């Protein structure tokens, strides 16, 4: 958990290439070609995945989520940064800058 410091509202993140993604009953599921693993991103995780299709500032992702869902900015940041950390640990996202 100590590496969470790298995430901030000015972090730019994007999807790593080489993942097969599909929708299944409202959830996004993904197969990583790189590590041959299967992931269920869920509904909100799938929404975040769509938001990071192109490089995007984390503050934009947070703003979209707080506009879409009833969640405080602070709680949203905590949840999204933790989610991004888990994706980064699996090599599924790339951090720019």
N, CA, C and O atoms as a MOPAC input file, in Angstrom:
PM7 MOZYME 1SCF
protein

 N      0.81400 1    -1.20100 1     0.00000 1
 C      0.00000 1     0.00000 1     0.00000 1
 C      0.85600 1     1.26400 1     0.00000 1
 O      0.34800 1     2.34700 1    -0.29100 1
 N      2.12900 1     1.14700 1     0.31700 1
 C      2.98400 1     2.30900 1     0.39500 1
 C      3.17800 1     3.01400 1    -0.93400 1
 O      3.52000 1     4.19700 1    -0.96200 1
 N      2.96300 1     2.30100 1    -2.04500 1
 C      3.17500 1     2.90300 1    -3.36000 1
 C      1.99400 1     3.75900 1    -3.82100 1
 O      2.03200 1     4.32900 1    -4.91100 1
 N      0.95100 1     3.85300 1    -3.00200 1
 C     -0.22300 1     4.64600 1    -3.36700 1
 C      0.11900 1     6.12300 1    -3.55300 1
 O     -0.65700 1     6.86100 1    -4.16100 1
 N      1.25100 1     6.55700 1    -3.04800 1
 C      1.63300 1     7.97000 1    -3.13300 1
 C      1.76900 1     8.45100 1    -4.57400 1
 O      1.63800 1     9.64600 1    -4.83800 1
 N      2.03000 1     7.53600 1    -5.51200 1
 C      2.21300 1     7.96700 1    -6.89400 1
 C      0.91400 1     8.44800 1    -7.54400 1
 O      0.95200 1     9.09500 1    -8.59000 1
 N     -0.22600 1     8.14100 1    -6.93900 1
 C     -1.50900 1     8.53400 1    -7.50500 1
 C     -1.92500 1     9.89800 1    -6.97700 1
 O     -1.94500 1    10.12200 1    -5.76700 1
 N     -2.25500 1    10.79900 1    -7.87900 1
 C     -2.78900 1    12.10500 1    -7.49300 1
 C     -3.73600 1    12.56700 1    -8.59000 1
 O     -3.86100 1    11.91800 1    -9.62900 1
 N     -4.39900 1    13.68500 1    -8.35500 1
 C     -5.36400 1    14.18300 1    -9.33600 1
 C     -4.67800 1    14.58200 1   -10.64400 1
 O     -5.33300 1    14.67300 1   -11.68200 1
 N     -3.35600 1    14.82300 1   -10.60000 1
 C     -2.64000 1    15.22800 1   -11.81900 1
 C     -1.92300 1    14.05900 1   -12.50500 1
 O     -1.23400 1    14.25300 1   -13.50600 1
 N     -2.08700 1    12.84400 1   -11.96400 1
 C     -1.54600 1    11.65700 1   -12.62600 1
 C     -2.32600 1    11.42800 1   -13.92000 1
 O     -3.55300 1    11.52200 1   -13.94100 1
 N     -1.60600 1    11.13100 1   -14.98900 1
 C     -2.25000 1    10.79400 1   -16.26700 1
 C     -2.14500 1     9.27800 1   -16.44000 1
 O     -1.06800 1     8.69700 1   -16.30200 1
 N     -3.26300 1     8.66100 1   -16.73800 1
 C     -3.30700 1     7.20500 1   -16.85200 1
 C     -4.03300 1     6.81000 1   -18.13500 1
 O     -4.90200 1     7.53400 1   -18.62200 1
 N     -3.66400 1     5.65500 1   -18.67000 1
 C     -4.34300 1     5.10700 1   -19.84700 1
 C     -4.28400 1     3.57900 1   -19.79900 1
 O     -3.47000 1     2.99800 1   -19.08200 1
 N     -5.15300 1     2.94900 1   -20.56900 1
 C     -5.16300 1     1.49400 1   -20.66500 1
 C     -3.85500 1     1.01000 1   -21.28400 1
 O     -3.31700 1     1.64200 1   -22.19300 1
 N     -3.35400 1    -0.10900 1   -20.78700 1
 C     -2.24900 1    -0.78400 1   -21.46400 1
 C     -2.83000 1    -1.54800 1   -22.64800 1
 O     -3.95600 1    -2.04000 1   -22.57400 1
 N     -2.07400 1    -1.64900 1   -23.73500 1
 C     -2.57100 1    -2.41100 1   -24.88700 1
 C     -2.55500 1    -3.91400 1   -24.60400 1
 O     -1.87900 1    -4.37500 1   -23.68400 1
 N     -3.29800 1    -4.66100 1   -25.39600 1
 C     -3.24700 1    -6.11500 1   -25.30800 1
 C     -4.24900 1    -6.73700 1   -24.36500 1
 O     -3.96700 1    -7.76800 1   -23.75500 1
 N     -5.42100 1    -6.12600 1   -24.23300 1
 C     -6.47100 1    -6.68900 1   -23.39500 1
 C     -7.73800 1    -6.86400 1   -24.21600 1
 O     -8.10300 1    -5.99600 1   -25.00900 1
 N     -8.39900 1    -7.98700 1   -24.01800 1
 C     -9.67300 1    -8.24600 1   -24.68200 1
 C    -10.76700 1    -7.96600 1   -23.66000 1
 O    -10.80600 1    -8.58600 1   -22.59700 1
 N    -11.66000 1    -7.02300 1   -23.99000 1
 C    -12.68800 1    -6.59300 1   -23.04200 1
 C    -14.06900 1    -6.81900 1   -23.64900 1
 O    -14.28400 1    -6.56600 1   -24.83400 1
 N    -14.99700 1    -7.29600 1   -22.83200 1
 C    -16.37200 1    -7.41200 1   -23.30000 1
 C    -17.33700 1    -7.13600 1   -22.15300 1
 O    -16.97100 1    -7.19400 1   -20.97900 1
 N    -18.57400 1    -6.83600 1   -22.52200 1
 C    -19.61400 1    -6.58400 1   -21.53700 1
 C    -20.38300 1    -7.87400 1   -21.30300 1
 O    -20.76500 1    -8.56800 1   -22.24500 1
 N    -20.60500 1    -8.18400 1   -20.02700 1
 C    -21.40300 1    -9.35600 1   -19.67200 1
 C    -22.39300 1    -8.94100 1   -18.59900 1
 O    -22.01400 1    -8.73900 1   -17.44500 1
 N    -23.64000 1    -8.81400 1   -18.96700 1
 C    -24.71600 1    -8.47700 1   -18.02300 1
 C    -24.41700 1    -7.21500 1   -17.21700 1
 O    -24.66500 1    -7.16800 1   -16.01300 1
 N    -23.88300 1    -6.19600 1   -17.88500 1
 C    -23.62300 1    -4.92300 1   -17.21800 1
 C    -22.23800 1    -4.79100 1   -16.61800 1
 O    -21.80300 1    -3.68400 1   -16.29900 1
 N    -21.54000 1    -5.90200 1   -16.46000 1
 C    -20.16700 1    -5.86800 1   -15.95000 1
 C    -19.18600 1    -5.93200 1   -17.11300 1
 O    -19.47200 1    -6.52700 1   -18.15200 1
 N    -18.02700 1    -5.31200 1   -16.92200 1
 C    -16.95200 1    -5.43300 1   -17.90800 1
 C    -16.03400 1    -6.54900 1   -17.46100 1
 O    -15.58200 1    -6.57700 1   -16.31700 1
 N    -15.76200 1    -7.45900 1   -18.36000 1
 C    -14.79700 1    -8.51800 1   -18.08800 1
 C    -13.65600 1    -8.39100 1   -19.09200 1
 O    -13.84800 1    -7.94500 1   -20.22300 1
 N    -12.47600 1    -8.79100 1   -18.65700 1
 C    -11.29600 1    -8.56300 1   -19.47100 1
 C    -10.35700 1    -9.76000 1   -19.37300 1
 O    -10.23100 1   -10.39700 1   -18.32800 1
 N     -9.71300 1   -10.03800 1   -20.47800 1
 C     -8.66800 1   -11.04800 1   -20.53100 1
 C     -7.38900 1   -10.33200 1   -20.92000 1
 O     -7.33100 1    -9.65800 1   -21.94800 1
 N     -6.37400 1   -10.48000 1   -20.09900 1
 C     -5.07200 1    -9.89300 1   -20.41300 1
 C     -4.28000 1   -10.87400 1   -21.25900 1
 O     -4.02800 1   -12.00600 1   -20.84600 1
 N     -3.88900 1   -10.43000 1   -22.44800 1
 C     -3.06300 1   -11.25800 1   -23.32300 1
 C     -1.66900 1   -11.40900 1   -22.70200 1
 O     -1.04700 1   -12.46800 1   -22.78400 1
 N     -1.20000 1   -10.33000 1   -22.08500 1
 C      0.14200 1   -10.26600 1   -21.49000 1
 C      0.34300 1   -11.32700 1   -20.40500 1
 O      1.33200 1   -12.06000 1   -20.42500 1
 N     -0.60000 1   -11.40700 1   -19.45900 1
 C     -0.39900 1   -12.32700 1   -18.33500 1
 C     -1.40200 1   -13.48000 1   -18.29900 1
 O     -1.44300 1   -14.23800 1   -17.33000 1
 N     -2.20800 1   -13.61200 1   -19.35300 1
 C     -3.18600 1   -14.70400 1   -19.48200 1
 C     -4.12700 1   -14.80500 1   -18.28200 1
 O     -4.51100 1   -15.90400 1   -17.88200 1
 N     -4.49700 1   -13.65200 1   -17.70700 1
 C     -5.42500 1   -13.64300 1   -16.58700 1
 C     -6.75800 1   -13.04100 1   -17.01700 1
 O     -6.84700 1   -12.28300 1   -17.98300 1
 N     -7.77800 1   -13.40600 1   -16.26900 1
 C     -9.13700 1   -12.94600 1   -16.49600 1
 C     -9.53000 1   -12.03100 1   -15.34400 1
 O     -9.24600 1   -12.33400 1   -14.18500 1
 N    -10.18300 1   -10.91200 1   -15.65600 1
 C    -10.59100 1    -9.95100 1   -14.63600 1
 C    -12.05400 1    -9.58200 1   -14.83000 1
 O    -12.52200 1    -9.44700 1   -15.96000 1
 N    -12.77400 1    -9.41800 1   -13.72700 1
 C    -14.11400 1    -8.85100 1   -13.77700 1
 C    -14.00900 1    -7.46000 1   -13.16600 1
 O    -13.81700 1    -7.32200 1   -11.95800 1
 N    -14.13600 1    -6.42600 1   -14.00200 1
 C    -13.99800 1    -5.05500 1   -13.53400 1
 C    -15.27100 1    -4.54000 1   -12.87000 1
 O    -15.24900 1    -3.51200 1   -12.19400 1
 N    -16.37500 1    -5.25200 1   -13.06100 1
 C    -17.64400 1    -4.80000 1   -12.50200 1
 C    -18.20500 1    -3.64400 1   -13.31300 1
 O    -17.65600 1    -3.27200 1   -14.34900 1
 N    -19.28800 1    -3.09000 1   -12.83700 1
 C    -19.95800 1    -2.00700 1   -13.57200 1
 C    -19.16700 1    -0.69800 1   -13.49000 1
 O    -18.87200 1    -0.08100 1   -14.51300 1
 N    -18.82500 1    -0.27900 1   -12.26600 1
 C    -18.12900 1     1.00200 1   -12.11200 1
 C    -16.68800 1     0.89000 1   -12.60100 1
 O    -16.16200 1     1.81500 1   -13.21900 1
 N    -16.05800 1    -0.24100 1   -12.32200 1
 C    -14.70700 1    -0.46500 1   -12.84400 1
 C    -14.69200 1    -0.43400 1   -14.36300 1
 O    -13.74900 1     0.07400 1   -14.97000 1
 N    -15.73300 1    -0.97400 1   -14.97300 1
 C    -15.86000 1    -0.93800 1   -16.43200 1
 C    -16.03900 1     0.47900 1   -16.94900 1
 O    -15.50800 1     0.84500 1   -17.99800 1
 N    -16.79400 1     1.26900 1   -16.19800 1
 C    -16.98300 1     2.68600 1   -16.56000 1
 C    -15.64700 1     3.42300 1   -16.49400 1
 O    -15.30700 1     4.19400 1   -17.39200 1
 N    -14.89500 1     3.17700 1   -15.41900 1
 C    -13.56200 1     3.78500 1   -15.29700 1
 C    -12.66700 1     3.32500 1   -16.44100 1
 O    -11.92300 1     4.12400 1   -17.01000 1
 N    -12.73700 1     2.04200 1   -16.77700 1
 C    -11.92400 1     1.49200 1   -17.87300 1
 C    -12.21600 1     2.24400 1   -19.17800 1
 O    -11.30000 1     2.57100 1   -19.93200 1
 N    -13.49800 1     2.51200 1   -19.43200 1
 C    -13.87000 1     3.27000 1   -20.62900 1
 C    -13.30800 1     4.69400 1   -20.58600 1
 O    -12.89000 1     5.23400 1   -21.61100 1
 N    -13.30100 1     5.29900 1   -19.39200 1
 C    -12.80700 1     6.67600 1   -19.25200 1
 C    -11.30800 1     6.78700 1   -19.51300 1
 O    -10.82600 1     7.85500 1   -19.88800 1
 N    -10.56300 1     5.69100 1   -19.31700 1
 C     -9.10900 1     5.75100 1   -19.50500 1
 C     -8.66000 1     5.12800 1   -20.82300 1
 O     -7.50000 1     4.74800 1   -20.98200 1
 N     -9.59700 1     5.03000 1   -21.76400 1
 C     -9.26300 1     4.49000 1   -23.09200 1
 C     -8.13300 1     5.29500 1   -23.72600 1
 O     -7.22100 1     4.72900 1   -24.32800 1
 N     -8.19900 1     6.60600 1   -23.59000 1
 C     -7.13600 1     7.51200 1   -24.02000 1
 C     -6.50700 1     8.10500 1   -22.76400 1
 O     -7.15800 1     8.13800 1   -21.72000 1
 N     -5.25300 1     8.57600 1   -22.83400 1
 C     -4.63900 1     9.17200 1   -21.63800 1
 C     -5.51600 1    10.28600 1   -21.05900 1
 O     -5.98800 1    11.16300 1   -21.78200 1
 N     -5.72300 1    10.23200 1   -19.74700 1
 C     -6.62100 1    11.17800 1   -19.08600 1
 C     -6.07400 1    11.49600 1   -17.69000 1
 O     -5.46900 1    10.64800 1   -17.03500 1
 N     -6.30200 1    12.73300 1   -17.25600 1
 C     -5.93700 1    13.12700 1   -15.89500 1
 C     -6.85600 1    12.43500 1   -14.90000 1
 O     -8.05700 1    12.31000 1   -15.14300 1
 N     -6.30300 1    11.98900 1   -13.79200 1
 C     -7.12900 1    11.34900 1   -12.76600 1
 C     -8.22000 1    12.29700 1   -12.27400 1
 O     -9.31500 1    11.84500 1   -11.94100 1
 N     -7.94400 1    13.60200 1   -12.22100 1
 C     -8.96600 1    14.54900 1   -11.75200 1
 C    -10.19200 1    14.54100 1   -12.67100 1
 O    -11.30800 1    14.77800 1   -12.21100 1
 N     -9.99400 1    14.27000 1   -13.96300 1
 C    -11.13100 1    14.18000 1   -14.88200 1
 C    -11.95900 1    12.92800 1   -14.59800 1
 O    -13.18900 1    12.96400 1   -14.63800 1
 N    -11.27300 1    11.82200 1   -14.30900 1
 C    -11.96900 1    10.58200 1   -13.96600 1
 C    -12.77800 1    10.78500 1   -12.68600 1
 O    -13.94300 1    10.39300 1   -12.61700 1
 N    -12.16500 1    11.39500 1   -11.67600 1
 C    -12.83600 1    11.66600 1   -10.39600 1
 C    -14.05300 1    12.56800 1   -10.61700 1
 O    -15.12600 1    12.32300 1   -10.06600 1
 N    -13.87500 1    13.60700 1   -11.42500 1
 C    -14.98100 1    14.54500 1   -11.68900 1
 C    -16.15600 1    13.83300 1   -12.36300 1
 O    -17.31100 1    14.07100 1   -12.01000 1
 N    -15.86500 1    12.96400 1   -13.32900 1
 C    -16.93100 1    12.22900 1   -14.01800 1
 C    -17.67400 1    11.30900 1   -13.04900 1
 O    -18.90100 1    11.21700 1   -13.07900 1
 N    -16.91000 1    10.63000 1   -12.19100 1
 C    -17.51900 1     9.69600 1   -11.24200 1
 C    -18.35200 1    10.40900 1   -10.18300 1
 O    -19.44100 1     9.94900 1    -9.84100 1
 N    -17.85000 1    11.53400 1    -9.65800 1
 C    -18.61700 1    12.24900 1    -8.62600 1
 C    -19.85800 1    12.90500 1    -9.22300 1
 O    -20.83500 1    13.13900 1    -8.51200 1
 N    -19.82800 1    13.20300 1   -10.51400 1
 C    -21.01800 1    13.74200 1   -11.18400 1
 C    -22.04400 1    12.63500 1   -11.43100 1
 O    -23.25200 1    12.86900 1   -11.39300 1
 N    -21.54200 1    11.43300 1   -11.68200 1
 C    -22.39600 1    10.29800 1   -12.05300 1
 C    -22.97800 1     9.55900 1   -10.83900 1
 O    -24.10800 1     9.07200 1   -10.87800 1
 N    -22.19000 1     9.48700 1    -9.76600 1
 C    -22.57300 1     8.69500 1    -8.59100 1
 C    -22.57700 1     9.58000 1    -7.34700 1
 O    -21.88700 1    10.59800 1    -7.29600 1
 N    -23.36400 1     9.18000 1    -6.34000 1
 C    -23.42000 1     9.93100 1    -5.08300 1
 C    -22.25100 1     9.50000 1    -4.20200 1
 O    -22.36100 1     8.56400 1    -3.41100 1
 N    -21.13200 1    10.20300 1    -4.35700 1
 C    -19.92200 1     9.89300 1    -3.59000 1
 C    -19.13300 1    11.18500 1    -3.41400 1
 O    -19.09100 1    12.02300 1    -4.31400 1
 N    -18.51100 1    11.33800 1    -2.25700 1
 C    -17.70400 1    12.54300 1    -2.02400 1
 C    -16.41800 1    12.45500 1    -2.84800 1
 O    -15.97700 1    11.36900 1    -3.22300 1
 N    -15.83700 1    13.60200 1    -3.11600 1
 C    -14.59600 1    13.63700 1    -3.89000 1
 C    -13.49600 1    12.85400 1    -3.17500 1
 O    -12.75400 1    12.10200 1    -3.80700 1
 N    -13.39200 1    13.03200 1    -1.85400 1
 C    -12.34400 1    12.34800 1    -1.08700 1
 C    -12.51000 1    10.82600 1    -1.14500 1
 O    -11.54700 1    10.09800 1    -1.38900 1
 N    -13.73400 1    10.35700 1    -0.92100 1
 C    -13.98700 1     8.91700 1    -0.95800 1
 C    -13.75300 1     8.37200 1    -2.36200 1
 O    -13.18900 1     7.29000 1    -2.52400 1
 N    -14.17900 1     9.11100 1    -3.36600 1
 C    -13.99700 1     8.70500 1    -4.75600 1
 C    -12.51000 1     8.56800 1    -5.07500 1
 O    -12.08900 1     7.58600 1    -5.68500 1
 N    -11.71300 1     9.56500 1    -4.65600 1
 C    -10.26300 1     9.49800 1    -4.89000 1
 C     -9.66100 1     8.25500 1    -4.24200 1
 O     -8.88600 1     7.53800 1    -4.87500 1
 N    -10.01600 1     7.99800 1    -2.98300 1
 C     -9.48500 1     6.82000 1    -2.29200 1
 C     -9.80500 1     5.53500 1    -3.05300 1
 O     -8.93600 1     4.69100 1    -3.27100 1
 N    -11.07300 1     5.40500 1    -3.45200 1
 C    -11.51600 1     4.19600 1    -4.15100 1
 C    -10.85200 1     4.05700 1    -5.53000 1
 O    -10.38700 1     2.98100 1    -5.90600 1
 N    -10.82000 1     5.16800 1    -6.26800 1
 C    -10.27300 1     5.12500 1    -7.62900 1
 C     -8.76100 1     4.90200 1    -7.59900 1
 O     -8.23200 1     4.12800 1    -8.39600 1
 N     -8.07000 1     5.57400 1    -6.68900 1
 C     -6.61600 1     5.37600 1    -6.60700 1
 C     -6.28600 1     3.92600 1    -6.23500 1
 O     -5.33500 1     3.35200 1    -6.76500 1
 N     -7.06600 1     3.33500 1    -5.32700 1
 C     -6.85200 1     1.92900 1    -4.95500 1
 C     -7.12100 1     1.01500 1    -6.15000 1
 O     -6.37500 1     0.06600 1    -6.39200 1
 N     -8.19200 1     1.30700 1    -6.89700 1
 C     -8.52600 1     0.52900 1    -8.09200 1
 C     -7.40200 1     0.64300 1    -9.12900 1
 O     -6.98600 1    -0.35900 1    -9.71100 1
 N     -6.91600 1     1.86700 1    -9.35500 1
 C     -5.83500 1     2.08900 1   -10.31900 1
 C     -4.55900 1     1.38100 1    -9.88200 1
 O     -3.82500 1     0.83900 1   -10.70800 1
 N     -4.30400 1     1.39100 1    -8.58700 1
 C     -3.12900 1     0.70100 1    -8.05000 1
 C     -3.19600 1    -0.78800 1    -8.36500 1
 O     -2.20200 1    -1.38900 1    -8.77200 1
 N     -4.38300 1    -1.38300 1    -8.17400 1
 C     -4.52400 1    -2.81600 1    -8.46000 1
 C     -4.37200 1    -3.08200 1    -9.95800 1
 O     -3.77000 1    -4.08200 1   -10.34800 1
 N     -4.91200 1    -2.19400 1   -10.80100 1
 C     -4.73200 1    -2.35800 1   -12.25300 1
 C     -3.26200 1    -2.20700 1   -12.63000 1
 O     -2.75100 1    -2.96700 1   -13.45200 1
 N     -2.58400 1    -1.23200 1   -12.03500 1
 C     -1.16200 1    -1.00200 1   -12.32900 1
 C     -0.32500 1    -2.20800 1   -11.89500 1
 O      0.60000 1    -2.60800 1   -12.60100 1
 N     -0.64600 1    -2.78300 1   -10.74100 1
 C      0.09100 1    -3.95400 1   -10.25500 1
 C     -0.03600 1    -5.14000 1   -11.20200 1
 O      0.84800 1    -5.99500 1   -11.25900 1
 N     -1.13300 1    -5.18900 1   -11.94100 1
 C     -1.35900 1    -6.26400 1   -12.91300 1
 C     -0.85600 1    -5.87900 1   -14.31300 1
 O     -0.96300 1    -6.67500 1   -15.24700 1
 N     -0.31400 1    -4.67600 1   -14.46200 1
 C      0.19400 1    -4.23300 1   -15.75700 1
 C     -0.89800 1    -3.84900 1   -16.73300 1
 O     -0.67000 1    -3.85400 1   -17.94200 1
 N     -2.09300 1    -3.51300 1   -16.23100 1
 C     -3.23300 1    -3.23700 1   -17.10100 1
 C     -3.36300 1    -1.76300 1   -17.46900 1
 O     -4.09100 1    -1.42500 1   -18.40200 1
 N     -2.66500 1    -0.87900 1   -16.74900 1
 C     -2.69300 1     0.54500 1   -17.05800 1
 C     -1.27200 1     1.07400 1   -17.14200 1
 O     -0.33800 1     0.49600 1   -16.58500 1
 N     -1.13100 1     2.18200 1   -17.85000 1
 C      0.14200 1     2.86800 1   -17.95800 1
 C      0.00700 1     4.24900 1   -17.34700 1
 O     -0.97500 1     4.95200 1   -17.58300 1
 N      0.99900 1     4.63100 1   -16.56200 1
 C      1.01000 1     5.95700 1   -15.94300 1
 C      1.91300 1     6.84700 1   -16.76900 1
 O      3.04900 1     6.48800 1   -17.08000 1
 N      1.39300 1     8.01400 1   -17.12100 1
 C      2.14300 1     8.99600 1   -17.90900 1
 C      2.43300 1    10.19700 1   -17.02800 1
 O      1.51200 1    10.80900 1   -16.48700 1
 N      3.68300 1    10.53400 1   -16.88200 1
 C      4.04700 1    11.75400 1   -16.14000 1
 C      3.81000 1    11.71300 1   -14.66800 1
 O      4.08600 1    12.69000 1   -13.97100 1

